[in-house]
Each structure stands twice: as C-alpha cells, then as structure tokens.
Amino acid sequence: MRFLSNGQQSSFVSPSIVRTITLGATLLASASAFAQVPPPAVNARSWVLVDATANQVLASGNADERVEPASLTKLMTAYLTFEALQTKKISMEQIVTPSEAVRRVKTDESRMFIEANKPVSVHDLVYGMIIQSGNDAAIALAELVGGSESNFVNMMNAEAQKLGMAHTHFADVNGMPDPNHYTTAGDLATLSARLIRDYPEYYSIFSVKEFKYNNIKQPNRNRLLWIDPTVDGLKTGHTQAAGYCLIASAKRPMAGGGDRRLVSVMMGEQKEHDRVQDSLKMLNYGYSAYDTTRIYGANQAVATPRVYKGAADSVKVGVKKDQFVTLPKGAADKAKPQIEVTSPLIAPLADGQQVGTAKFVGADGKVLAQFPLVALQAVPQAGIVGRVWDSLMLMFNKKK
C-alpha cells in the first residue's frame, strides 16, 4: 500500500511486500498482497485505485506504464485554471474574447462551440471544458491564464513536476496525440487527488450532468454520474491511440463519522462500456475490502512532554491535520497508536516543529503507518536563570 505525496512524510510497511512503486514524489511499499481480498479483474491497460482520504494507493496494475492521457489532460488545464481563480488572477465573471486559435478545433473533436472573436465568460469556458470536454474552451482558458498556449503548456509541465508527476510530459492543453504528450495512471491519480483536495470549491463542477452553451446542450460523458449517486467526478478521455479512459471519484460515509473518498483511474480500455463497469467494480472493491480509520485528530494533544530551557515547562504535541490509515477490513481493530517523543526537548520550539513520530502499530508489532509528531504551540527560550537551572537539571539526569 503506497501513500500519495502530500507534503508530509508518511509510510506503510506491509507484512508481505511484493514490490516498491513510485506515485507522486514519495517511494513507498506496495501491499497488494496485504489485501485479504484480491482486486477484481479489469480490461484496462493500466489502472490505479486510490484512497484519497488516507492518501494511499490500495491496488494498481501497470501504474507506471507510459500512456496517452487524451482529454484527461484537461485535469491539469483545470488545475491551473482553478489556481488562477483562487488567487484572483482571473474571475468567473470575466469576459474573454477567444483568439483565432479556437478555429483549429476540428468538427470531430470535443468542443463547446465557442467562436473566435465572440465574447464568452470564464464561467462558461470552465463549464464547457469540464462538462463538455471542449478542446476550444481549453485553448481559450490556456491563452487567458498563460498568455499563450505555449507558455501555458510550460506551466503545466512545471506544475506536474511540482506535484511529483515524474512520468508525465504535456505537449498541448487538451490531449491531442503527440509523441511528447504522455503520462501514467499513477501520475493521473496524484493529479486527481490533489485537484480534489486543493480546490474543493471548484471540484463540484465535475458532478454537473449537462451544460448548455450557444443553444447546444451536451451531457457529461462520465456515465457513472447517472449510475452511482456517490460518484461526483472526474473525467473521461478517448482517442484511438489512448483507448477509452476514465478517472472516477466517489464519496461514501466512513465508519466513525465523516466521509471517505476513493479515486479510480482506468486507462486504455477497448470499449466505452468497459471503462464504466471496471471503474464501478474497483470503487466498490475499495469500499468493501478496506476500512479507513482516523488515527489522530488535527491539533489534538496526544501527549504533553517536558521541555527544558523554555518559557513553559511542557508542550502539547500532536498532528496538524487529521491523519488516516486505510487497512483491509478488520485489521485496524487489532492495531493501536503509539508515539515516540524526542528526548530531551530543548527550547526554543516552533509551532509545527517535529518533535517525534506518531505510529499505528499492528498486533504483530509491525508499523502500519507513521507520521511526524509536532509541537502544537511555540515554546520560546527561557531567561538566563531558567536556562542555567534546566542545564543543571539535564546534567543531573544524565548522571542518574
């Protein structure tokens, strides 16, 4: 079982490690053999199942094989557009005049039917790109956010590296075939999880079932939106070379409260029907074969260790974000949390500074997951008298 890169170090050690695989920027162990129930057989050329709540990969096949992303490319186009919206570089109400470049989109390509030199709102372009998979909308947004398509493609590749998509390179903004345009199922899983987590205010657009522009109404091509009410995204893709592709995400209630989100990536299916059924099978498998457990709550003190040479004699320690782990059903019941605190702790301590390790340990003593344990508050250095006194205390304790 692997963890997606999320800015913190985390790891998983399986009692039966098959191999190591890379997803995002972190190298961790695959635990497909750890699952009590094997994943269902699928027809996809490569695929990945991710628990986005716990930031883990549950199962995969050929996850690092190079594939063409087709219109799944637009997830990165959307990611950078959402970033521009969030930072107020652009706004949904902004009116854009598409350039002559949108005329390149051929009649057999996906498009929202905008016209060159005819004003259109950013809102409509975003909805047209996501719901209608409009290549013309992707071009217009790229020119708006990047200044030019070529500059926007450079931004896409820079962001891919930043997110840890080490096996990805973009050559255009909408996924037309090109030898220099490629990715992997693992990289697309990383992008999808980050998009959901980083831009929740815009992610809901992926669940809209249809959109009308220029008096042309088009349905969302993700048929799972009609089949499974827990599915709320993300995107389809298809070219002759790429085959039928689908990234699907679902959110279902989690034991103990809250919701649990899974993401499945299916690449290179031979039939449109297969990408739908295989995605649904894999999502159902993830929810039935695994449970997600909240190990540590955000900003909840799990210990209050002694601090030397500080303005305070102790500090509350814990984790800054809720920390989850996903294990085969029943495995979490036999595991327990453990903490290891650096000793001695000597001020000054910054808020969020790592002071130890929080672990989740199985009944056999094996570490199932671990996260940085941090100070939940700052502890400034004490005055000269306090520092001298604690220095004497430390010397005395060493001699004991």
C-alpha positions in Angstrom: 0.0 0.0 0.0 1.5 3.3 -1.1 0.9 6.8 0.1 0.4 9.7 -2.3 2.8 12.6 -1.7 1.0 15.3 0.5 3.8 17.4 1.8 4.4 15.3 4.9 6.4 12.1 5.3 4.3 9.0 5.7 5.0 5.4 5.2 3.4 2.0 5.2 5.1 -1.3 5.8 3.4 -4.4 4.7 3.9 -7.9 6.2 4.1 -9.1 2.6 5.8 -6.6 0.4 5.6 -7.5 -3.3 7.5 -4.6 -4.8 8.0 -0.9 -4.5 6.4 1.6 -6.8 6.6 5.3 -7.1 3.5 7.5 -7.0 3.9 11.2 -6.7 7.2 12.3 -5.0 7.4 9.5 -2.4 8.6 5.9 -2.8 6.7 3.6 -0.6 5.7 -0.1 -0.5 3.0 -1.8 -2.5 0.8 -4.0 -0.4 -1.4 -5.7 -2.9 -0.5 -9.0 -1.2 -1.7 -7.5 2.1 -5.3 -7.3 1.0 -7.4 -10.2 2.2 -9.5 -9.9 -1.0 -7.8 -9.5 -4.3 -8.9 -6.7 -6.6 -11.4 -7.5 -9.4 -10.1 -8.3 -12.9 -10.3 -5.3 -15.3 -9.7 -4.8 -19.0 -7.8 -1.6 -18.6 -4.2 -1.5 -19.9 -3.1 0.3 -16.7 -5.1 1.3 -13.6 -4.9 2.6 -10.0 -7.2 2.7 -7.0 -6.5 5.4 -4.5 -8.0 6.2 -1.1 -7.8 10.0 -1.3 -8.8 10.4 2.4 -5.9 8.4 3.7 -3.6 9.4 0.8 -2.9 5.8 -0.1 -2.9 3.6 -3.2 -4.9 0.4 -2.5 -4.3 -1.5 -5.7 -2.8 -1.0 -9.1 -1.8 -2.6 -12.4 1.0 -1.2 -14.6 0.7 2.1 -12.8 3.9 3.5 -14.1 3.4 2.4 -17.8 3.5 5.3 -20.2 0.1 6.1 -21.7 -1.6 8.8 -23.7 -3.9 10.9 -21.4 -6.3 12.1 -24.2 -8.8 14.5 -22.6 -7.7 13.6 -19.1 -5.1 16.3 -19.9 -7.8 18.8 -19.1 -7.5 17.9 -15.5 -4.2 19.8 -15.4 -5.7 22.6 -17.5 -8.4 22.8 -14.9 -6.0 22.6 -12.0 -4.1 25.7 -13.2 -7.3 27.5 -14.1 -8.6 26.8 -10.6 -5.4 28.2 -9.2 -5.8 31.4 -11.2 -9.4 31.7 -9.9 -8.4 31.1 -6.3 -5.6 33.7 -6.4 -7.9 36.2 -8.1 -5.8 36.3 -11.3 -9.0 35.7 -13.2 -12.7 35.6 -12.2 -15.7 33.5 -13.2 -17.5 36.7 -14.3 -14.6 37.9 -16.5 -15.4 38.1 -20.2 -12.9 36.6 -22.7 -12.6 37.1 -26.4 -11.3 33.8 -27.9 -8.5 34.1 -30.5 -8.3 32.6 -33.9 -6.6 29.6 -32.3 -10.0 28.1 -31.4 -10.7 27.6 -35.1 -8.1 24.8 -35.1 -10.5 22.5 -33.2 -11.9 20.1 -35.8 -15.5 19.1 -36.2 -14.8 15.6 -34.9 -13.2 16.8 -31.7 -15.0 17.5 -28.4 -15.9 21.2 -28.3 -18.3 23.6 -26.6 -18.8 25.6 -29.9 -17.3 29.0 -28.9 -16.4 31.2 -31.8 -13.3 33.3 -32.4 -13.6 36.9 -31.5 -17.0 36.4 -29.9 -17.0 37.2 -26.1 -17.6 34.4 -23.6 -17.4 34.3 -19.8 -14.8 32.4 -17.9 -17.6 30.6 -16.1 -18.9 29.2 -19.4 -15.4 28.3 -20.6 -14.7 26.4 -17.3 -18.0 24.5 -17.5 -17.6 23.9 -21.2 -14.1 22.4 -20.7 -15.1 20.2 -17.8 -18.6 19.1 -18.7 -18.5 19.2 -22.5 -14.7 18.4 -22.6 -14.4 21.3 -25.0 -11.0 21.5 -26.7 -11.8 25.0 -27.8 -12.6 26.0 -24.2 -9.2 24.6 -23.0 -7.4 26.7 -25.6 -9.2 29.9 -24.6 -8.5 29.3 -20.9 -4.9 28.5 -21.6 -4.4 31.7 -23.5 -6.1 33.7 -20.7 -4.2 32.2 -17.8 -0.8 31.6 -19.5 -0.8 34.5 -22.0 -0.3 32.0 -24.8 -0.8 28.2 -25.3 2.9 27.5 -25.4 3.5 29.4 -22.1 0.6 27.6 -20.5 2.0 24.2 -21.6 5.2 25.2 -19.9 3.2 26.0 -16.7 1.5 22.5 -17.0 4.9 20.8 -17.1 6.3 22.8 -14.2 3.2 22.0 -12.1 3.5 18.3 -13.0 7.0 18.3 -11.6 5.9 20.2 -8.5 3.2 17.7 -7.8 5.6 14.8 -8.2 4.2 13.6 -11.6 7.7 12.3 -12.6 6.5 10.2 -15.6 4.4 13.0 -17.3 5.1 15.5 -20.0 2.5 17.7 -21.7 2.7 19.0 -25.3 -0.8 20.6 -25.5 -3.7 21.7 -23.3 -6.4 19.3 -24.4 -4.8 15.9 -25.1 -4.4 15.5 -28.8 -2.0 12.8 -29.8 1.7 13.8 -29.8 4.9 11.8 -29.1 5.8 14.2 -26.4 2.5 14.1 -24.7 2.3 11.3 -22.1 1.6 10.3 -18.5 0.9 7.3 -16.3 -2.1 6.0 -14.4 -0.2 6.7 -11.2 0.6 10.3 -12.1 -3.0 10.9 -13.0 -4.1 9.6 -9.6 -1.7 12.1 -8.0 -3.2 14.9 -10.0 -6.8 13.9 -9.4 -6.3 13.6 -5.6 -4.5 17.0 -5.4 -7.2 18.7 -7.5 -9.9 17.4 -5.2 -8.0 18.4 -2.1 -6.6 21.7 -3.3 -9.7 23.2 -5.0 -12.9 21.8 -3.3 -14.8 25.0 -4.1 -14.5 24.2 -7.9 -14.4 20.4 -7.8 -18.2 20.2 -7.6 -18.3 21.3 -11.3 -17.2 17.8 -12.3 -20.5 16.4 -10.9 -22.7 18.6 -13.2 -24.5 16.3 -15.6 -25.1 18.6 -18.5 -24.3 22.1 -19.8 -25.8 24.3 -22.5 -23.9 26.9 -24.5 -24.7 28.5 -27.8 -28.1 26.7 -27.6 -26.3 23.4 -27.7 -26.9 21.1 -24.7 -24.3 18.4 -24.1 -24.2 15.8 -21.3 -21.3 15.0 -19.1 -19.5 12.0 -20.6 -18.9 10.4 -17.2 -21.9 7.9 -17.2 -21.2 6.9 -13.6 -22.8 10.2 -12.5 -26.1 8.6 -13.5 -25.3 5.1 -12.3 -23.9 5.7 -8.8 -25.1 8.6 -6.7 -21.9 8.6 -4.7 -19.8 9.3 -7.7 -19.2 13.1 -8.2 -16.3 13.3 -10.8 -13.9 13.4 -12.5 -13.2 13.0 -16.3 -13.4 10.8 -19.4 -10.9 10.7 -22.2 -10.7 8.9 -25.6 -8.6 8.8 -28.7 -7.9 5.9 -31.0 -4.4 5.6 -29.6 -5.3 6.1 -25.9 -8.4 4.0 -25.9 -11.3 4.7 -23.5 -10.1 6.2 -20.2 -12.0 7.3 -17.1 -11.0 8.7 -13.8 -13.9 8.3 -11.3 -14.2 9.5 -7.7 -16.8 8.6 -5.1 -17.5 9.8 -1.6 -19.3 7.5 0.9 -19.8 7.6 4.7 -16.9 6.4 6.8 -17.3 4.2 9.9 -16.9 6.5 12.9 -18.2 9.6 11.1 -17.2 11.7 8.1 -16.8 10.7 4.5 -14.2 8.6 2.7 -13.2 9.4 -0.9 -11.8 6.9 -3.4 -10.4 7.6 -6.9 -10.1 5.0 -9.6 -8.1 5.5 -12.8 -8.8 3.3 -15.8 -6.6 3.7 -18.9 -6.6 2.1 -22.3 -10.0 0.3 -22.3 -11.2 -1.2 -25.6 -14.8 -0.2 -25.0 -16.6 2.7 -23.5 -18.8 0.3 -21.5 -15.7 -1.4 -20.0 -14.3 1.9 -18.6 -17.6 2.5 -16.8 -18.0 -1.0 -15.4 -14.4 -1.5 -14.4 -14.4 1.8 -12.6 -17.5 0.9 -10.7 -16.2 -2.5 -9.8 -12.9 -1.0 -8.5 -14.7 1.6 -6.4 -17.0 -1.0 -4.9 -14.0 -3.2 -4.1 -12.2 -0.4 -2.3 -15.1 0.3 -0.1 -15.9 -3.3 0.6 -12.4 -4.7 1.1 -10.9 -1.8 3.1 -11.7 0.4 6.0 -10.3 3.9 6.7 -9.6 4.8 10.3 -8.8 8.3 11.7 -5.7 7.6 13.9 -5.0 11.2 15.1 -7.2 14.3 15.1 -5.9 17.6 13.9 -4.4 19.8 16.7 -5.5 17.2 19.3 -2.8 16.9 22.0 -1.7 13.2 22.3 1.0 13.9 24.9 2.4 16.8 27.0 6.2 16.1 27.3 8.6 18.1 29.5 10.5 21.0 27.8 13.9 22.2 29.1 15.2 25.8 28.9 11.8 27.0 27.8 9.4 29.7 28.9 7.0 26.8 29.6 7.8 23.5 31.3 5.8 21.4 28.8 4.4 21.5 25.3 1.3 19.9 23.7 2.2 17.6 20.8 0.1 16.0 18.1 -0.5 16.4 14.4 -1.6 19.5 12.5 -4.0 17.6 10.1 -6.3 14.7 10.6 -4.3 11.5 9.9 -6.0 8.5 8.4 -4.9 5.0 7.5 -6.7 2.5 5.3 -6.3 -1.2 6.0 -8.1 -4.4 5.0 -11.3 -4.9 6.9 -10.7 -5.9 10.5 -7.0 -5.1 10.5 -7.4 -1.8 12.3 -9.2 -3.4 15.2 -6.0 -5.2 16.1 -3.8 -2.2 15.8 -3.0 0.7 18.2 -1.5 4.1 18.0 2.0 4.8 19.5 4.1 7.9 19.9 7.8 8.4 20.2 8.9 11.8 21.5 12.4 13.2 21.1 14.1 13.4 24.5 15.1 15.8 25.9 13.1 18.5 24.2 15.0 21.8 24.4 13.5 25.2 23.7 13.0 27.2 21.6 10.4 25.1 19.8 8.5 26.5 16.8 4.8 25.8 16.3 4.6 22.8 14.0 8.2 21.7 14.6 8.7 18.0 14.5 9.4 16.6 18.0 8.9 12.9 17.4 6.9 10.3 15.5 3.3 9.1 15.7 2.8 5.5 14.7 0.0 2.9 14.1 1.2 -0.5 15.0 -0.3 -3.9 14.3 -0.8 -6.7 16.7 2.4 -8.3 15.5 4.4 -5.2 16.3 4.9 -4.1 12.6 4.5 -0.4 11.9 1.5 0.1 9.6 1.7 3.8 9.2 3.7 6.7 10.7 3.5 10.5 10.7 5.6 13.4 12.1 4.6 14.3 15.7 4.8 18.1 16.0 4.6 20.8 18.7 1.1 22.3 18.7 2.4 25.6 20.1 5.5 27.6 20.2 7.8 27.4 23.3 10.2 30.4 23.4 13.5 30.1 25.1 13.5 30.9 28.9 15.5 33.7 30.5 19.1 33.1 31.6 18.2 31.9 35.1 15.7 29.3 33.7 18.2 28.1 31.1 21.0 27.7 33.7 18.7 25.8 36.1 17.5 23.4 33.3 21.1 22.9 32.2 21.9 21.7 35.7 18.8 19.5 35.7 19.9 17.9 32.4 23.4 17.2 33.8 21.9 15.7 37.0 19.5 13.5 35.0 22.4 12.2 32.8 24.4 11.2 35.9 21.5 9.2 37.4 
